[in-house]
C-alpha cells in the first residue's frame, strides 16, 4: 500500500499528476488575467493539497517550491514568495495528512479553508497587495473553497480509480 493511490501504482499516475498541475495552473493564470481581484483561492494550491494528502510516500516540498516559482513568474511577484508560502502550507498539511483521509467532507473543507486563510495572511505580509477597494473580496476568497474543494476532491478521486483505465 506504500506506492498506491486507491488501486493505482504511483508510476501509472505520474502523467495524471502532471496534467492536473498544468490544468490547475492554467486556471489560476486565466483567473488572474480576467479579474483584477479574484474571489477564488489558488486552484494550484488546492491541487497541491489534494496530492499531498493522497500520496503518502512523498513530502511534496520540491513540487510546492516549483509551483510557487511558476506562480511568481506568472503574476510578476517577488520570485520565491509563493514558493515559500506553498512550502509552509505543504508542511502544515503534512502534519495531518494521515488523519485527513478519515475526516468527513465538511471537516476536510474546514481544514482547507483554514490553510487558505494562512496562505492569505502570508501573502498579505510578504506580497503586501494593494487592496484599497477590494479588501473584502481578498479576505473572503478562501470561503469559495466551500464549493470548490468537495468538487475538486470528488473529480480527482474519480480519476485515481483504476476503473477509468
C-alpha positions in Angstrom: 0.0 0.0 0.0 3.0 2.3 0.2 3.1 3.3 -3.5 -0.6 3.1 -4.3 -3.3 5.6 -4.7 -6.6 3.8 -4.2 -5.9 1.0 -6.6 -3.2 2.6 -8.9 0.5 2.3 -8.8 2.4 5.6 -8.4 4.2 5.1 -11.7 0.9 4.8 -13.5 -0.4 8.2 -12.4 2.6 10.4 -12.9 1.0 11.8 -16.1 -2.2 12.5 -14.2 -0.3 14.4 -11.5 1.5 16.5 -14.2 -1.7 17.2 -16.2 -3.6 18.1 -13.0 -0.9 20.6 -12.1 -0.8 22.1 -15.6 -4.6 22.4 -15.7 -4.9 24.0 -12.3 -2.0 26.4 -13.0 -3.7 27.4 -16.3 -7.0 28.1 -14.5 -5.1 30.3 -12.0 -3.5 32.2 -14.8 -6.8 32.7 -16.6 -8.4 33.9 -13.4 -5.6 36.3 -12.7 -5.7 37.7 -16.2 -9.5 38.1 -16.3 -10.1 39.8 -12.9 -8.1 42.4 -11.0 -9.0 40.7 -7.8 -10.1 37.2 -7.8 -12.7 35.7 -5.5 -11.4 32.2 -5.9 -8.5 30.6 -4.0 -5.4 29.4 -5.8 -6.5 26.2 -7.6 -2.9 25.2 -7.9 -2.6 25.3 -4.1 -5.8 23.2 -3.8 -4.4 20.7 -6.2 -1.1 20.6 -4.3 -3.1 20.0 -1.1 -5.0 17.2 -2.8 -1.9 15.3 -4.0 -0.1 15.9 -0.6 -3.0 14.2 1.2 -3.2 11.3 -1.4 0.5 10.5 -2.0 1.8 9.4 1.4 5.3 8.5 0.2 6.4 11.9 -0.9 6.8 15.2 1.0 6.0 17.4 -2.0 8.3 20.2 -0.9 10.1 20.4 -4.2 6.8 20.4 -6.1 5.4 23.1 -3.8 8.5 25.3 -4.4 8.4 24.8 -8.2 4.7 25.5 -8.4 5.3 28.6 -6.3 8.1 29.8 -8.5 5.8 29.4 -11.6 3.1 31.3 -9.8 5.6 34.1 -9.1 6.6 34.3 -12.7 3.0 34.2 -13.9 1.8 37.1 -11.8 5.1 39.0 -11.7 5.6 39.0 -8.0 8.7 38.6 -5.9 10.5 35.5 -7.0 10.3 32.8 -4.4 7.5 34.4 -2.3 4.8 31.9 -3.4 7.3 29.1 -3.3 7.9 29.9 0.4 4.2 30.2 1.2 3.4 26.9 -0.7 6.1 25.1 1.3 4.7 26.4 4.6 1.2 25.3 3.7 2.5 21.9 2.5 4.4 21.4 5.8 1.2 22.2 7.7 -0.9 19.7 5.7 1.8 17.0 6.1 1.2 17.1 9.9 -2.4 15.9 9.5 -2.4 14.1 6.2 -2.7 10.6 7.6 -5.9 11.5 9.6 -7.1 13.9 6.8 -8.5 11.0 4.7 -10.7 9.8 7.6 -12.3 13.2 8.1 -15.8 13.8 6.8 -16.1 16.1 3.8 -17.2 19.2 5.9 -14.2 18.8 8.2 -11.8 18.4 5.3 -13.3 21.6 3.7 -13.0 23.5 7.0 -9.3 22.5 7.3 -8.6 23.5 3.7 -10.3 26.9 4.4 -8.1 27.3 7.4 -5.0 26.6 5.3 -6.2 29.0 2.7 -6.5 31.7 5.3 -3.0 31.1 6.4 -2.0 31.4 2.7 -3.8 34.8 2.6 -2.1 36.1 5.7 1.3 35.2 4.5 0.5 36.7 1.1 -0.6 39.8 2.9 2.7 40.2 4.8 5.1 39.1 2.0 3.5 40.5 -1.1 1.7 43.5 0.5 -1.2 43.7 -2.0 -2.8 47.0 -2.7 -6.4 46.3 -1.5 -8.0 49.7 -1.2 -11.3 48.8 -2.9 -11.2 45.1 -2.7 -10.1 44.1 0.8 -13.4 42.3 1.4 -13.0 40.1 -1.7 -9.4 39.3 -0.7 -10.3 38.0 2.8 -13.5 36.3 1.6 -11.9 34.4 -1.3 -10.9 31.3 0.8 -14.6 30.8 1.6 -15.2 29.9 -2.0 -13.3 26.7 -1.2 -16.6 25.5 0.4 -17.8 24.9 -3.1 -14.5 24.2 -4.9 -12.8 21.7 -2.6 -15.5 19.0 -2.5 -16.0 19.1 -6.2 -12.2 19.0 -6.9 -11.8 16.2 -4.4 -14.5 14.0 -5.9 -13.4 14.7 -9.5 -9.8 13.8 -8.7 -10.9 10.7 -6.8 -12.7 9.5 -9.9 -9.5 9.9 -11.9 -7.5 8.0 -9.4 -9.6 4.9 -9.5 -8.5 2.0 -11.7 -11.8 1.6 -13.5 -11.0 4.7 -15.6 -8.1 2.9 -17.1 
